C-alpha cells in the first residue's frame, strides 16, 4: 500500500471561494485558540492538554455568542486542525521538530477534509456545503480506480488555490533491479556530483529572481500598512517566492527520479544543513540548493521503487581521503578544488573524489549496518563530551 498525494490547481467560483476562505479562517482560529489553551495550561499549572480536551473546548466555543460563525463551516476541517496540532506536539516532544507556532493570516492557510466531508463522483470532487464540484485543472490524471481518502485545500499567500488529493496508488511497483550504484556528493557550484564523474549544474533559482524579488520587497516596505496597495505589493512578493519554490521543486523531482531509476544503490552524506546555514556567507546559497529536500525525495522514492539509499555519517572525511590509496590529508580548505595525493601522486577533483569515497564506504555501511569513521576520528559531539570530561590543570 503506497499513499501518494496529487496536487492540482483549481479555480473556485465566488460562492466557493467565500466558503473556503471562511473555512480556512475558522481552522486557523480554532488552531490558535487550542494552541494558546495548551500553552497556558502548561505554563500555569504544568498540565498537559491533549486532543480530547481541545475537542471538548471546540464544542464549548461553538456555543459562545461571539463564535457562532464556527457552525457555518464544516466541522471536519476544524477537528483535523486540532489533530494536526496534537501531532505537532508529538513530534516536538519526540525531539523531531520545533514547538507548534501560531498561524498567520497573511501566509494563507489550509483545510483538510476526510471522507465524511467530501464526495468523489465520476471524477468530480464535491466538498462539504458546496453544491458545485471544484473546477480543477487536471495537469495529470489520478491512477485508474483510485479513490481519494483525504482532500486538503490550501490557499497560497499569493491568492492561488491548490488541492491535494491523497490516494492509494497501486501503480507504484518496484523497478527491475540494476547492477549500477552511485555515490552522490552535494555542493554549491554544482548541485550534485556523482562518483562516475558527472556534475549536475546548480540552477540557482533564487539568484535568477533575486533582482525582481529585491525590487518587489523594497516596494512593499514603502507601502502604508493596511492599505490596498500594500496588499497588492505583498501578493507580488508572494508570487515571486512561489515561482522560485515551484521551479526548485520541479528541478529536484526530475533529478531524483532519474537517479532512482538508473541506480540500485545510492549513497549520500548525512549532512547537518541546520548547522551549515549558520555560516552567514554561505547560508543563502545553501538554502537555495535545498539539500534536505534532495535527500528526502531520494529517501521516499527509493522506498517506492525498491532501491537502497545509504546515508554515510556526516563526520566521515570524504574530501580528505584519497580514493586510490586511502591516504588522509590533515586539512582541506573549501578553496581547494583539486589536490594531489602526497602518498601516491594521484590528482583528484575534490568533489568527484568525495563521491567515490562515499560510494566505497556506502557498501560497507549497508553491509555491516553501522556508521563508518576512520580510526581515531570522532564526531564534534564526542569531542565536546571529551573536553567537558577533562579536568582543568592548575595554572603554574
PEMOGI-V167959 format. One record per helix or strand of 2 or more residues. SS is the DSSP state (a for helix, b for strand). FROM is the first residue (numbers start at 1). LEN is the number of residues. If there is no record, write none. Layout:
BEGIN
ss={SS SS}
from={FROM FROM}
len={LEN LEN}
END
This chain:
BEGIN
ss={b a a a a a b a b b b b b b b b a a a b a a a b b b a a}
from={3 14 51 65 75 105 109 115 118 124 136 150 161 181 190 199 205 210 228 265 273 283 291 308 338 347 350 380}
len={8 32 13 8 19 3 6 3 4 4 2 6 8 6 5 3 4 13 35 5 4 7 14 5 3 3 19 10}
END
